[in-house]
């Protein structure tokens, strides 16, 4: 990810959940670092597309 994305996320005041379809820690080493993680309130990895559903559920629960 780019530092520009991190800058944009830092300007955003809402919750941020980073989602990876695959488990990035089982992949190449260069995928193990994420600038988004520096701002994210949570990270979901390896759940396939269900990770997006889990992220939305987490954000909605935090908003209550």
mmCIF file as gemmi writes it, N, C-alpha and C atoms, coordinates in Angstrom:
data_model
loop_
_atom_site.group_PDB
_atom_site.id
_atom_site.type_symbol
_atom_site.label_atom_id
_atom_site.label_alt_id
_atom_site.label_comp_id
_atom_site.label_asym_id
_atom_site.label_entity_id
_atom_site.label_seq_id
_atom_site.pdbx_PDB_ins_code
_atom_site.Cartn_x
_atom_site.Cartn_y
_atom_site.Cartn_z
_atom_site.occupancy
_atom_site.B_iso_or_equiv
_atom_site.pdbx_formal_charge
_atom_site.auth_seq_id
_atom_site.auth_asym_id
_atom_site.pdbx_PDB_model_num
ATOM 1 N N . UNK Axp A 1 ? 0.841 -1.191 0 1 0 ? 1 A 1
ATOM 2 C CA . UNK Axp A 1 ? 0 0 0 1 0 ? 1 A 1
ATOM 3 C C . UNK Axp A 1 ? 0.874 1.237 0 1 0 ? 1 A 1
ATOM 4 N N . UNK Axp A 2 ? 0.28 2.346 -0.324 1 0 ? 2 A 1
ATOM 5 C CA . UNK Axp A 2 ? 1.068 3.568 -0.428 1 0 ? 2 A 1
ATOM 6 C C . UNK Axp A 2 ? 0.893 4.465 0.79 1 0 ? 2 A 1
ATOM 7 N N . UNK Axp A 3 ? 1.857 5.333 0.968 1 0 ? 3 A 1
ATOM 8 C CA . UNK Axp A 3 ? 1.792 6.31 2.051 1 0 ? 3 A 1
ATOM 9 C C . UNK Axp A 3 ? 0.659 7.302 1.794 1 0 ? 3 A 1
ATOM 10 N N . UNK Axp A 4 ? 0.325 7.551 0.523 1 0 ? 4 A 1
ATOM 11 C CA . UNK Axp A 4 ? -0.79 8.452 0.204 1 0 ? 4 A 1
ATOM 12 C C . UNK Axp A 4 ? -2.103 7.906 0.758 1 0 ? 4 A 1
ATOM 13 N N . UNK Axp A 5 ? -2.295 6.599 0.696 1 0 ? 5 A 1
ATOM 14 C CA . UNK Axp A 5 ? -3.509 5.999 1.267 1 0 ? 5 A 1
ATOM 15 C C . UNK Axp A 5 ? -3.505 6.178 2.781 1 0 ? 5 A 1
ATOM 16 N N . UNK Axp A 6 ? -2.357 5.986 3.423 1 0 ? 6 A 1
ATOM 17 C CA . UNK Axp A 6 ? -2.256 6.206 4.867 1 0 ? 6 A 1
ATOM 18 C C . UNK Axp A 6 ? -2.599 7.65 5.211 1 0 ? 6 A 1
ATOM 19 N N . UNK Axp A 7 ? -2.095 8.597 4.437 1 0 ? 7 A 1
ATOM 20 C CA . UNK Axp A 7 ? -2.407 10.01 4.675 1 0 ? 7 A 1
ATOM 21 C C . UNK Axp A 7 ? -3.91 10.267 4.581 1 0 ? 7 A 1
ATOM 22 N N . UNK Axp A 8 ? -4.561 9.681 3.59 1 0 ? 8 A 1
ATOM 23 C CA . UNK Axp A 8 ? -6.01 9.85 3.44 1 0 ? 8 A 1
ATOM 24 C C . UNK Axp A 8 ? -6.751 9.23 4.62 1 0 ? 8 A 1
ATOM 25 N N . UNK Axp A 9 ? -6.324 8.061 5.053 1 0 ? 9 A 1
ATOM 26 C CA . UNK Axp A 9 ? -6.973 7.412 6.196 1 0 ? 9 A 1
ATOM 27 C C . UNK Axp A 9 ? -6.778 8.214 7.477 1 0 ? 9 A 1
ATOM 28 N N . UNK Axp A 10 ? -5.624 8.836 7.63 1 0 ? 10 A 1
ATOM 29 C CA . UNK Axp A 10 ? -5.372 9.661 8.814 1 0 ? 10 A 1
ATOM 30 C C . UNK Axp A 10 ? -6.292 10.879 8.861 1 0 ? 10 A 1
ATOM 31 N N . UNK Axp A 11 ? -6.752 11.339 7.707 1 0 ? 11 A 1
ATOM 32 C CA . UNK Axp A 11 ? -7.677 12.47 7.657 1 0 ? 11 A 1
ATOM 33 C C . UNK Axp A 11 ? -9.116 12.035 7.926 1 0 ? 11 A 1
ATOM 34 N N . UNK Axp A 12 ? -9.37 10.745 7.862 1 0 ? 12 A 1
ATOM 35 C CA . UNK Axp A 12 ? -10.709 10.183 8.072 1 0 ? 12 A 1
ATOM 36 C C . UNK Axp A 12 ? -10.908 9.918 9.555 1 0 ? 12 A 1
ATOM 37 N N . UNK Axp A 13 ? -12.049 10.341 10.109 1 0 ? 13 A 1
ATOM 38 C CA . UNK Axp A 13 ? -12.281 10.211 11.549 1 0 ? 13 A 1
ATOM 39 C C . UNK Axp A 13 ? -13.028 8.944 11.945 1 0 ? 13 A 1
ATOM 40 N N . UNK Axp A 14 ? -13.499 8.173 10.966 1 0 ? 14 A 1
ATOM 41 C CA . UNK Axp A 14 ? -14.267 6.968 11.281 1 0 ? 14 A 1
ATOM 42 C C . UNK Axp A 14 ? -13.39 5.756 11.546 1 0 ? 14 A 1
ATOM 43 N N . UNK Axp A 15 ? -14.064 4.647 11.858 1 0 ? 15 A 1
ATOM 44 C CA . UNK Axp A 15 ? -13.37 3.377 12.072 1 0 ? 15 A 1
ATOM 45 C C . UNK Axp A 15 ? -12.8 2.877 10.751 1 0 ? 15 A 1
ATOM 46 N N . UNK Axp A 16 ? -11.645 2.235 10.825 1 0 ? 16 A 1
ATOM 47 C CA . UNK Axp A 16 ? -11.006 1.648 9.649 1 0 ? 16 A 1
ATOM 48 C C . UNK Axp A 16 ? -10.699 0.191 9.952 1 0 ? 16 A 1
ATOM 49 N N . UNK Axp A 17 ? -11.201 -0.69 9.106 1 0 ? 17 A 1
ATOM 50 C CA . UNK Axp A 17 ? -10.902 -2.11 9.204 1 0 ? 17 A 1
ATOM 51 C C . UNK Axp A 17 ? -10.188 -2.504 7.918 1 0 ? 17 A 1
ATOM 52 N N . UNK Axp A 18 ? -8.992 -3.007 8.039 1 0 ? 18 A 1
ATOM 53 C CA . UNK Axp A 18 ? -8.225 -3.479 6.884 1 0 ? 18 A 1
ATOM 54 C C . UNK Axp A 18 ? -8.649 -4.911 6.588 1 0 ? 18 A 1
ATOM 55 N N . UNK Axp A 19 ? -8.979 -5.194 5.319 1 0 ? 19 A 1
ATOM 56 C CA . UNK Axp A 19 ? -9.448 -6.525 4.932 1 0 ? 19 A 1
ATOM 57 C C . UNK Axp A 19 ? -8.544 -7.093 3.843 1 0 ? 19 A 1
ATOM 58 N N . UNK Axp A 20 ? -8.101 -8.33 4.057 1 0 ? 20 A 1
ATOM 59 C CA . UNK Axp A 20 ? -7.351 -9.088 3.054 1 0 ? 20 A 1
ATOM 60 C C . UNK Axp A 20 ? -8.112 -10.375 2.784 1 0 ? 20 A 1
ATOM 61 N N . UNK Axp A 21 ? -8.389 -10.657 1.525 1 0 ? 21 A 1
ATOM 62 C CA . UNK Axp A 21 ? -9.112 -11.881 1.174 1 0 ? 21 A 1
ATOM 63 C C . UNK Axp A 21 ? -8.29 -13.106 1.553 1 0 ? 21 A 1
ATOM 64 N N . UNK Axp A 22 ? -6.993 -13.052 1.271 1 0 ? 22 A 1
ATOM 65 C CA . UNK Axp A 22 ? -6.116 -14.175 1.622 1 0 ? 22 A 1
ATOM 66 C C . UNK Axp A 22 ? -5.383 -13.868 2.924 1 0 ? 22 A 1
ATOM 67 N N . UNK Axp A 23 ? -4.736 -14.878 3.476 1 0 ? 23 A 1
ATOM 68 C CA . UNK Axp A 23 ? -3.895 -14.675 4.658 1 0 ? 23 A 1
ATOM 69 C C . UNK Axp A 23 ? -2.536 -14.197 4.159 1 0 ? 23 A 1
ATOM 70 N N . UNK Axp A 24 ? -2.297 -12.903 4.238 1 0 ? 24 A 1
ATOM 71 C CA . UNK Axp A 24 ? -1.073 -12.326 3.687 1 0 ? 24 A 1
ATOM 72 C C . UNK Axp A 24 ? 0.181 -12.842 4.385 1 0 ? 24 A 1
ATOM 73 N N . UNK Axp A 25 ? 0.05 -13.334 5.588 1 0 ? 25 A 1
ATOM 74 C CA . UNK Axp A 25 ? 1.219 -13.827 6.319 1 0 ? 25 A 1
ATOM 75 C C . UNK Axp A 25 ? 1.664 -15.205 5.844 1 0 ? 25 A 1
ATOM 76 N N . UNK Axp A 26 ? 0.858 -15.851 5.021 1 0 ? 26 A 1
ATOM 77 C CA . UNK Axp A 26 ? 1.244 -17.113 4.403 1 0 ? 26 A 1
ATOM 78 C C . UNK Axp A 26 ? 1.809 -16.884 3.008 1 0 ? 26 A 1
ATOM 79 N N . UNK Axp A 27 ? 1.924 -15.635 2.61 1 0 ? 27 A 1
ATOM 80 C CA . UNK Axp A 27 ? 2.388 -15.296 1.267 1 0 ? 27 A 1
ATOM 81 C C . UNK Axp A 27 ? 3.777 -14.672 1.334 1 0 ? 27 A 1
ATOM 82 N N . UNK Axp A 28 ? 4.187 -14.027 0.268 1 0 ? 28 A 1
ATOM 83 C CA . UNK Axp A 28 ? 5.526 -13.459 0.166 1 0 ? 28 A 1
ATOM 84 C C . UNK Axp A 28 ? 5.781 -12.437 1.274 1 0 ? 28 A 1
ATOM 85 N N . UNK Axp A 29 ? 7.036 -12.349 1.704 1 0 ? 29 A 1
ATOM 86 C CA . UNK Axp A 29 ? 7.412 -11.476 2.82 1 0 ? 29 A 1
ATOM 87 C C . UNK Axp A 29 ? 7.07 -10.009 2.555 1 0 ? 29 A 1
ATOM 88 N N . UNK Axp A 30 ? 7.162 -9.554 1.3 1 0 ? 30 A 1
ATOM 89 C CA . UNK Axp A 30 ? 6.882 -8.141 1.026 1 0 ? 30 A 1
ATOM 90 C C . UNK Axp A 30 ? 5.422 -7.787 1.288 1 0 ? 30 A 1
ATOM 91 N N . UNK Axp A 31 ? 4.551 -8.784 1.387 1 0 ? 31 A 1
ATOM 92 C CA . UNK Axp A 31 ? 3.138 -8.526 1.672 1 0 ? 31 A 1
ATOM 93 C C . UNK Axp A 31 ? 2.857 -8.406 3.169 1 0 ? 31 A 1
ATOM 94 N N . UNK Axp A 32 ? 3.84 -8.655 4.004 1 0 ? 32 A 1
ATOM 95 C CA . UNK Axp A 32 ? 3.632 -8.676 5.451 1 0 ? 32 A 1
ATOM 96 C C . UNK Axp A 32 ? 3.542 -7.282 6.065 1 0 ? 32 A 1
ATOM 97 N N . UNK Axp A 33 ? 4.012 -6.254 5.363 1 0 ? 33 A 1
ATOM 98 C CA . UNK Axp A 33 ? 3.946 -4.889 5.89 1 0 ? 33 A 1
ATOM 99 C C . UNK Axp A 33 ? 2.827 -4.124 5.195 1 0 ? 33 A 1
ATOM 100 N N . UNK Axp A 34 ? 2.056 -3.4 5.976 1 0 ? 34 A 1
ATOM 101 C CA . UNK Axp A 34 ? 0.968 -2.598 5.421 1 0 ? 34 A 1
ATOM 102 C C . UNK Axp A 34 ? 0.935 -1.238 6.103 1 0 ? 34 A 1
ATOM 103 N N . UNK Axp A 35 ? 0.944 -0.19 5.302 1 0 ? 35 A 1
ATOM 104 C CA . UNK Axp A 35 ? 0.793 1.153 5.863 1 0 ? 35 A 1
ATOM 105 C C . UNK Axp A 35 ? -0.611 1.358 6.421 1 0 ? 35 A 1
ATOM 106 N N . UNK Axp A 36 ? -1.596 0.705 5.829 1 0 ? 36 A 1
ATOM 107 C CA . UNK Axp A 36 ? -2.972 0.82 6.318 1 0 ? 36 A 1
ATOM 108 C C . UNK Axp A 36 ? -3.057 0.335 7.761 1 0 ? 36 A 1
ATOM 109 N N . UNK Axp A 37 ? -2.306 -0.699 8.103 1 0 ? 37 A 1
ATOM 110 C CA . UNK Axp A 37 ? -2.332 -1.244 9.465 1 0 ? 37 A 1
ATOM 111 C C . UNK Axp A 37 ? -1.919 -0.218 10.509 1 0 ? 37 A 1
ATOM 112 N N . UNK Axp A 38 ? -1.12 0.762 10.107 1 0 ? 38 A 1
ATOM 113 C CA . UNK Axp A 38 ? -0.7 1.801 11.047 1 0 ? 38 A 1
ATOM 114 C C . UNK Axp A 38 ? -1.878 2.649 11.507 1 0 ? 38 A 1
ATOM 115 N N . UNK Axp A 39 ? -2.942 2.696 10.714 1 0 ? 39 A 1
ATOM 116 C CA . UNK Axp A 39 ? -4.126 3.497 11.039 1 0 ? 39 A 1
ATOM 117 C C . UNK Axp A 39 ? -5.343 2.639 11.392 1 0 ? 39 A 1
ATOM 118 N N . UNK Axp A 40 ? -5.336 1.389 10.97 1 0 ? 40 A 1
ATOM 119 C CA . UNK Axp A 40 ? -6.518 0.533 11.112 1 0 ? 40 A 1
ATOM 120 C C . UNK Axp A 40 ? -6.853 0.257 12.572 1 0 ? 40 A 1
ATOM 121 N N . UNK Axp A 41 ? -8.153 0.218 12.842 1 0 ? 41 A 1
ATOM 122 C CA . UNK Axp A 41 ? -8.641 -0.175 14.162 1 0 ? 41 A 1
ATOM 123 C C . UNK Axp A 41 ? -8.685 -1.691 14.288 1 0 ? 41 A 1
ATOM 124 N N . UNK Axp A 42 ? -8.664 -2.385 13.162 1 0 ? 42 A 1
ATOM 125 C CA . UNK Axp A 42 ? -8.675 -3.839 13.145 1 0 ? 42 A 1
ATOM 126 C C . UNK Axp A 42 ? -8.225 -4.348 11.79 1 0 ? 42 A 1
ATOM 127 N N . UNK Axp A 43 ? -7.805 -5.592 11.751 1 0 ? 43 A 1
ATOM 128 C CA . UNK Axp A 43 ? -7.363 -6.233 10.51 1 0 ? 43 A 1
ATOM 129 C C . UNK Axp A 43 ? -8.023 -7.603 10.424 1 0 ? 43 A 1
ATOM 130 N N . UNK Axp A 44 ? -8.585 -7.902 9.26 1 0 ? 44 A 1
ATOM 131 C CA . UNK Axp A 44 ? -9.189 -9.206 9.003 1 0 ? 44 A 1
ATOM 132 C C . UNK Axp A 44 ? -8.472 -9.797 7.799 1 0 ? 44 A 1
ATOM 133 N N . UNK Axp A 45 ? -7.986 -11.012 7.933 1 0 ? 45 A 1
ATOM 134 C CA . UNK Axp A 45 ? -7.26 -11.651 6.834 1 0 ? 45 A 1
ATOM 135 C C . UNK Axp A 45 ? -7.615 -13.125 6.75 1 0 ? 45 A 1
ATOM 136 N N . UNK Axp A 46 ? -7.66 -13.612 5.515 1 0 ? 46 A 1
ATOM 137 C CA . UNK Axp A 46 ? -7.797 -15.038 5.297 1 0 ? 46 A 1
ATOM 138 C C . UNK Axp A 46 ? -9.208 -15.586 5.338 1 0 ? 46 A 1
ATOM 139 N N . UNK Axp A 47 ? -10.219 -14.737 5.394 1 0 ? 47 A 1
ATOM 140 C CA . UNK Axp A 47 ? -11.607 -15.212 5.44 1 0 ? 47 A 1
ATOM 141 C C . UNK Axp A 47 ? -12.28 -15.189 4.076 1 0 ? 47 A 1
ATOM 142 N N . UNK Axp A 48 ? -11.513 -14.945 3.037 1 0 ? 48 A 1
ATOM 143 C CA . UNK Axp A 48 ? -12.121 -14.809 1.718 1 0 ? 48 A 1
ATOM 144 C C . UNK Axp A 48 ? -12.986 -13.558 1.683 1 0 ? 48 A 1
ATOM 145 N N . UNK Axp A 49 ? -13.973 -13.572 0.815 1 0 ? 49 A 1
ATOM 146 C CA . UNK Axp A 49 ? -14.838 -12.397 0.706 1 0 ? 49 A 1
ATOM 147 C C . UNK Axp A 49 ? -15.716 -12.21 1.936 1 0 ? 49 A 1
ATOM 148 N N . UNK Axp A 50 ? -15.828 -13.218 2.783 1 0 ? 50 A 1
ATOM 149 C CA . UNK Axp A 50 ? -16.575 -13.07 4.039 1 0 ? 50 A 1
ATOM 150 C C . UNK Axp A 50 ? -15.898 -12.068 4.973 1 0 ? 50 A 1
ATOM 151 N N . UNK Axp A 51 ? -14.627 -11.778 4.736 1 0 ? 51 A 1
ATOM 152 C CA . UNK Axp A 51 ? -13.926 -10.779 5.53 1 0 ? 51 A 1
ATOM 153 C C . UNK Axp A 51 ? -14.571 -9.405 5.426 1 0 ? 51 A 1
ATOM 154 N N . UNK Axp A 52 ? -15.116 -9.085 4.251 1 0 ? 52 A 1
ATOM 155 C CA . UNK Axp A 52 ? -15.798 -7.8 4.082 1 0 ? 52 A 1
ATOM 156 C C . UNK Axp A 52 ? -17.064 -7.75 4.934 1 0 ? 52 A 1
ATOM 157 N N . UNK Axp A 53 ? -17.788 -8.843 4.974 1 0 ? 53 A 1
ATOM 158 C CA . UNK Axp A 53 ? -18.988 -8.927 5.818 1 0 ? 53 A 1
ATOM 159 C C . UNK Axp A 53 ? -18.602 -8.759 7.286 1 0 ? 53 A 1
ATOM 160 N N . UNK Axp A 54 ? -17.54 -9.442 7.707 1 0 ? 54 A 1
ATOM 161 C CA . UNK Axp A 54 ? -17.083 -9.343 9.096 1 0 ? 54 A 1
ATOM 162 C C . UNK Axp A 54 ? -16.67 -7.909 9.434 1 0 ? 54 A 1
ATOM 163 N N . UNK Axp A 55 ? -16.022 -7.231 8.495 1 0 ? 55 A 1
ATOM 164 C CA . UNK Axp A 55 ? -15.605 -5.845 8.728 1 0 ? 55 A 1
ATOM 165 C C . UNK Axp A 55 ? -16.814 -4.932 8.893 1 0 ? 55 A 1
ATOM 166 N N . UNK Axp A 56 ? -17.807 -5.103 8.044 1 0 ? 56 A 1
ATOM 167 C CA . UNK Axp A 56 ? -19.022 -4.285 8.163 1 0 ? 56 A 1
ATOM 168 C C . UNK Axp A 56 ? -19.743 -4.55 9.473 1 0 ? 56 A 1
ATOM 169 N N . UNK Axp A 57 ? -19.806 -5.804 9.878 1 0 ? 57 A 1
ATOM 170 C CA . UNK Axp A 57 ? -20.43 -6.143 11.163 1 0 ? 57 A 1
ATOM 171 C C . UNK Axp A 57 ? -19.689 -5.464 12.315 1 0 ? 57 A 1
ATOM 172 N N . UNK Axp A 58 ? -18.364 -5.472 12.266 1 0 ? 58 A 1
ATOM 173 C CA . UNK Axp A 58 ? -17.563 -4.85 13.326 1 0 ? 58 A 1
ATOM 174 C C . UNK Axp A 58 ? -17.786 -3.343 13.372 1 0 ? 58 A 1
ATOM 175 N N . UNK Axp A 59 ? -17.847 -2.715 12.215 1 0 ? 59 A 1
ATOM 176 C CA . UNK Axp A 59 ? -18.065 -1.267 12.173 1 0 ? 59 A 1
ATOM 177 C C . UNK Axp A 59 ? -19.46 -0.914 12.679 1 0 ? 59 A 1
ATOM 178 N N . UNK Axp A 60 ? -20.457 -1.694 12.281 1 0 ? 60 A 1
ATOM 179 C CA . UNK Axp A 60 ? -21.825 -1.429 12.755 1 0 ? 60 A 1
ATOM 180 C C . UNK Axp A 60 ? -21.939 -1.647 14.257 1 0 ? 60 A 1
ATOM 181 N N . UNK Axp A 61 ? -21.279 -2.666 14.783 1 0 ? 61 A 1
ATOM 182 C CA . UNK Axp A 61 ? -21.319 -2.921 16.229 1 0 ? 61 A 1
ATOM 183 C C . UNK Axp A 61 ? -20.65 -1.789 16.995 1 0 ? 61 A 1
ATOM 184 N N . UNK Axp A 62 ? -19.574 -1.25 16.464 1 0 ? 62 A 1
ATOM 185 C CA . UNK Axp A 62 ? -18.868 -0.155 17.128 1 0 ? 62 A 1
ATOM 186 C C . UNK Axp A 62 ? -19.689 1.133 17.109 1 0 ? 62 A 1
ATOM 187 N N . UNK Axp A 63 ? -20.556 1.264 16.112 1 0 ? 63 A 1
ATOM 188 C CA . UNK Axp A 63 ? -21.365 2.479 15.982 1 0 ? 63 A 1
ATOM 189 C C . UNK Axp A 63 ? -22.543 2.504 16.949 1 0 ? 63 A 1
ATOM 190 N N . UNK Axp A 64 ? -22.872 1.37 17.546 1 0 ? 64 A 1
ATOM 191 C CA . UNK Axp A 64 ? -24.03 1.303 18.457 1 0 ? 64 A 1
ATOM 192 C C . UNK Axp A 64 ? -23.712 1.871 19.81 1 0 ? 64 A 1
